[in-house]
Structures are given as structure tokens and as C-alpha cells.
Amino acid sequence: MDTTIEMLVEQAKEGDKDALEEVIRKIQDRIYGLAIRMLYYPADAEDATQEILVKIVTHLDSFRGESAFTSWIYRIASNHLLTTQKCHVENIVTTFANFEEIMDKELSESSPATTSEPEQSLVVQEIMISCTMGMLICLDRNLRIAYLLGAISGIKSDNASYILNITPAAFRKRLSRARTLLKDFMQKRCGLVNPDNPCRCHLYINQVVNTQGEDSKSLMFSGHPCLGRKETITPEQLQELKELQRIAVIFRSHPEYAAPESLVEKFRLFGEQQ
């Protein structure tokens, strides 16, 4: 995030509504990206993002510049996401063992793909993203947020420990535990990590098409509005990486999701009511 955000924050604290709107525009995608990876469903992420933005706006005067503004907003966002009530998917996917049972059931019901090649590519991406997002849900929230901040966002332990209000050593321990759990599960189950595994994204194509359709706009993740899409990494390229790198690259290959534009309009109305 560029340095002008600090100036905009100061202007917003002095009552400049245009500056406040610009601050929201600059931070909403970061917060939404964190929320959707924590909560899985876009609707849940949108609700959480709105609640987090309200907290940021109403506490903006308490920002004193003692940390980077991005660290400060991540601290508010992380605390909210750690303490908010369980989201819908957390009541369905509870542990890695539970997720494995769900995968086994779906794999047993799979059938050969009947869609055309262009649609298959989008649906396979949808399956890969939804499956790996489900793996994140298997981690408890403390481990999940540590993995998102450290392994996916690349935030160093000193900064991440400030965000989570724990010691750097405690953060590194959580990150290490999250990495180990994901590695153990994906080494055992995921064909992207271990080519010997029977689980392959393309085997689930018909199930996704039957439930979501093959129109890209109907796909929850691969059809989601985004700021940018990463280059697809091939299975051959993945196998050239060390195991932990391979797993992190799979998660980092997710699109950079764009927050719904409606959030800015909601905050424009929120500002008018203050």
C-alpha cells in the first residue's frame, strides 16, 4: 500500500469524507481477501468485511502511527475474524478427518466429465480453490489466521505477532503447526502435492456442474470478481518445488478477490448518518 494512505487517514480524521472513502477503497480488498479465506463463503466474507470496516472507521482517531496503517487494520480485522461467531462452513467442516470423509463420499460418487474443454478448465480451478479453502477451514482459527498472514501474505513474525497480539515465538509456533497439519493432509490426499494420490480435481467436474452450473458467473470462486488472476502453475512445475513451498504456492495461486463495490456505497451512507 502506498504512503499516501497515511496522509488520507489524517485527512479523514479531520472530517474529510472524500479522504475517508478513498481510505476504504484502498483497504477493502485486503480485508475482504483475508475474510474470504477465513470464512470460505463470499456472503459471510462480505458481512465480516463490512463489520470490520465499521470498526476501523469508528476507531480511526485511535490510530497514532505507532505501526504501519496496514498492520493496524490487519490487527482489527484479525481480532474480529478470530472472535466472530462460527460461519456456516465451520459447522460442516470441523476437522481434517471430517473433511477426508466428505472427500471420500464425493469421490465415490464421481463420474467422467462430460463438459467441453474450455468449461472444464474453469471448473477444475473452482474445484482446486474450493478444496484448498476447505482445508484451511480444517485448521482452528488461531492456526488458520497464522497461516494466512505468514505463509500466504508473507508477513514477517515480528509484524504478524503485533497483528495477533502474541509473541513472535508464539506466532512462529502456530505457523509451524499449521504448515505441518496441511502438509500431512495434502501429502496423503492431494494429487497436486503427491502425484500418487487418487484425488484429482477433474474427477469432481460433473458434481460441480450439477450443483453450480458451468457458466463462469455461477462459480463461487473462479467466477468471483477479482483484482487479478495468478498464472496457473502446472503439476510438473509444482513437483520441482520443495514440499512446503509446493503447498504455499497452491494457496497463493488463488485469485486476488475484489471486495463488492457495494461496500463503499454502504459506507457513504454510514458517513452521512454520523
C-alpha positions in Angstrom: 0.0 0.0 0.0 1.5 3.4 -1.0 2.5 6.0 1.6 -0.4 8.4 0.6 -2.7 6.2 2.7 -1.2 7.8 5.9 -2.0 11.3 4.5 -5.5 10.2 3.6 -6.0 8.8 7.1 -5.0 12.1 8.7 -7.4 14.0 6.4 -10.2 11.5 7.2 -9.6 12.0 10.9 -10.1 15.7 10.4 -13.5 15.0 8.9 -12.7 14.8 5.1 -15.4 12.4 3.8 -13.8 12.1 0.4 -10.5 11.1 2.1 -12.3 8.5 4.2 -14.0 7.0 1.2 -10.6 6.7 -0.5 -9.1 5.0 2.6 -12.0 2.5 2.4 -11.3 1.9 -1.3 -7.6 1.3 -0.6 -8.1 -1.2 2.3 -11.4 -3.1 1.5 -9.9 -5.6 -0.9 -7.1 -6.6 1.6 -9.7 -7.1 4.3 -12.1 -8.9 2.1 -9.3 -11.2 0.8 -8.4 -12.1 4.4 -12.1 -12.6 5.3 -13.0 -14.9 2.4 -10.0 -17.2 3.2 -11.0 -17.3 6.8 -14.8 -17.8 6.3 -15.0 -19.5 2.9 -18.3 -18.1 1.7 -18.3 -14.7 -0.1 -21.5 -13.7 1.6 -20.0 -14.3 5.0 -16.8 -12.5 4.0 -18.8 -9.5 2.8 -20.7 -9.3 6.1 -17.4 -9.6 8.1 -15.7 -7.0 5.9 -18.4 -4.5 6.5 -18.3 -5.1 10.2 -14.5 -4.7 10.2 -14.7 -1.5 8.2 -17.2 -0.1 10.7 -14.7 -0.8 13.5 -11.8 0.8 11.5 -13.8 3.9 10.7 -15.2 4.4 14.2 -11.8 3.9 15.8 -9.7 5.8 13.2 -8.9 8.5 15.7 -7.1 6.0 17.9 -4.5 5.3 15.1 -1.4 7.2 16.2 1.0 5.9 13.6 2.9 3.7 16.0 2.7 0.9 13.4 2.1 0.9 9.7 -1.6 1.6 8.9 -1.8 -1.8 7.1 -0.6 -3.6 10.3 -3.2 -1.7 12.3 -6.1 -2.6 10.1 -4.9 -6.2 9.9 -4.9 -6.2 13.7 -8.5 -5.1 13.9 -9.5 -7.4 11.1 -7.8 -10.5 12.6 -9.3 -9.9 16.0 -12.7 -9.6 14.5 -12.3 -12.8 12.4 -11.0 -14.7 15.4 -13.8 -13.8 17.7 -16.9 -13.6 15.4 -19.4 -16.4 15.6 -18.8 -19.6 13.7 -19.6 -19.2 10.0 -21.7 -21.7 8.1 -18.9 -23.8 6.7 -17.3 -24.2 10.1 -20.3 -26.2 11.2 -19.9 -28.6 8.3 -16.1 -29.0 8.0 -14.8 -29.4 11.5 -11.5 -31.4 11.3 -9.2 -32.9 8.6 -10.7 -36.4 9.4 -14.2 -35.0 8.8 -13.1 -33.3 5.5 -11.5 -36.6 4.4 -14.8 -38.3 4.9 -16.6 -35.7 2.8 -13.9 -36.1 0.0 -14.2 -39.9 0.1 -18.0 -39.7 -0.3 -17.8 -37.2 -3.2 -15.0 -39.2 -4.9 -17.1 -42.4 -4.7 -20.0 -40.6 -6.4 -17.8 -39.0 -9.2 -18.2 -39.8 -12.9 -16.3 -38.9 -16.0 -16.5 -35.3 -17.1 -19.0 -34.5 -19.9 -18.4 -30.8 -20.3 -16.3 -29.2 -23.1 -12.6 -28.4 -22.6 -13.0 -24.6 -22.0 -15.6 -25.1 -19.3 -13.5 -27.9 -17.7 -10.6 -25.6 -17.2 -12.7 -23.1 -15.2 -14.5 -25.8 -13.2 -11.2 -27.5 -12.3 -9.9 -24.2 -11.0 -13.2 -23.9 -9.0 -12.6 -27.4 -7.5 -9.0 -26.7 -6.6 -9.8 -23.4 -4.9 -12.9 -24.7 -3.0 -11.0 -27.8 -1.9 -7.9 -26.0 -0.6 -10.2 -23.3 1.0 -11.9 -26.2 2.8 -8.5 -27.4 4.0 -7.9 -24.0 5.6 -11.3 -24.4 7.4 -9.9 -27.6 9.0 -7.4 -25.5 10.8 -8.6 -23.9 14.0 -8.9 -20.2 13.7 -5.7 -19.4 15.5 -3.7 -21.6 13.2 -5.7 -20.5 10.1 -5.0 -16.8 10.6 -1.3 -17.5 11.3 -1.0 -19.4 8.0 -2.8 -16.7 6.1 -0.6 -14.0 7.5 2.7 -15.8 7.4 2.6 -18.4 4.6 0.2 -16.7 2.1 0.6 -13.0 2.8 4.3 -13.3 3.7 4.1 -11.1 6.8 7.2 -11.5 9.0 6.9 -12.9 12.5 7.6 -9.5 14.3 4.8 -7.8 12.4 2.4 -10.8 12.5 2.9 -11.1 16.3 1.9 -7.4 16.6 -1.2 -8.0 14.4 -2.2 -11.0 16.5 -1.1 -9.6 19.9 1.1 -12.6 20.7 4.9 -13.0 20.9 6.9 -13.7 17.8 7.8 -17.1 19.2 4.1 -18.0 19.7 3.3 -16.9 16.1 6.1 -19.0 14.7 4.9 -22.0 16.6 1.3 -21.5 15.3 2.6 -21.1 11.7 4.8 -24.2 12.0 1.8 -26.2 13.4 -0.5 -25.0 10.6 2.1 -25.9 7.9 2.6 -29.4 9.4 -1.1 -30.2 9.5 -1.7 -29.0 5.9 1.4 -30.9 4.7 0.4 -34.1 6.4 -3.1 -33.9 4.9 -2.2 -32.8 1.4 0.7 -35.3 1.2 -1.8 -38.0 2.0 -4.7 -36.8 -0.1 -3.9 -34.1 -2.7 -2.9 -35.1 -6.2 -1.3 -31.7 -6.7 1.2 -32.3 -3.9 1.7 -36.1 -4.3 1.0 -37.5 -7.8 0.5 -40.9 -6.3 -2.7 -39.8 -4.6 -6.0 -40.9 -6.2 -7.7 -37.5 -5.6 -7.8 -35.4 -8.7 -9.6 -32.1 -9.3 -11.0 -33.2 -12.7 -12.8 -36.2 -11.1 -15.3 -33.8 -9.5 -16.2 -31.8 -12.6 -19.7 -33.2 -13.1 -20.6 -32.7 -9.4 -19.7 -29.1 -9.6 -21.5 -28.5 -12.9 -24.7 -30.3 -11.5 -24.7 -28.1 -8.4 -23.3 -24.7 -9.6 -23.6 -24.9 -13.4 -20.8 -24.4 -15.9 -21.3 -20.7 -16.5 -18.3 -18.9 -15.1 -20.5 -16.3 -13.4 -22.2 -19.1 -11.4 -18.9 -20.4 -10.0 -18.3 -19.2 -6.5 -14.5 -18.7 -6.6 -13.2 -19.0 -10.2 -16.1 -16.7 -11.3 -15.7 -14.2 -8.5 -14.7 -10.6 -9.4 -11.0 -10.2 -8.7 -8.2 -7.7 -9.0 -6.0 -10.2 -10.8 -5.6 -13.9 -11.5 -2.3 -15.6 -10.9 -0.7 -17.7 -13.6 -1.7 -21.3 -13.4 1.2 -23.4 -12.2 1.5 -26.8 -13.8 1.8 -30.1 -11.9 5.3 -30.5 -13.4 6.3 -27.1 -12.0 4.8 -27.9 -8.6 6.8 -31.2 -8.4 10.1 -29.2 -8.8 9.4 -27.3 -5.6 10.1 -28.5 -2.0 7.0 -29.8 -0.3 6.2 -26.8 1.9 6.9 -24.4 -1.0 4.6 -26.5 -3.2 1.8 -26.2 -0.7 2.2 -22.5 -0.2 2.3 -21.9 -3.9 -1.0 -23.8 -4.3 -2.7 -21.4 -1.8 -1.0 -18.3 -3.3 -2.3 -19.2 -6.7 -5.8 -18.3 -5.7 -7.2 -15.1 -7.3 -6.9 -11.8 -5.6 -10.5 -11.3 -4.8 -12.1 -7.9 -5.2 -14.5 -6.7 -2.4 -18.0 -5.9 -3.5 -18.3 -2.3 -4.8 -21.5 -2.0 -2.7 -19.3 -1.7 0.5 -18.2 1.8 -0.5 -21.8 2.9 -1.1 -22.8 1.5 2.3 -20.0 3.5 4.0 -21.0 6.6 2.1 -24.5 6.2 3.7 -22.8 5.3 7.0 -20.8 8.6 6.9 -23.9 10.6 6.2 -25.6 9.2 9.3 -22.7 10.3 11.6 
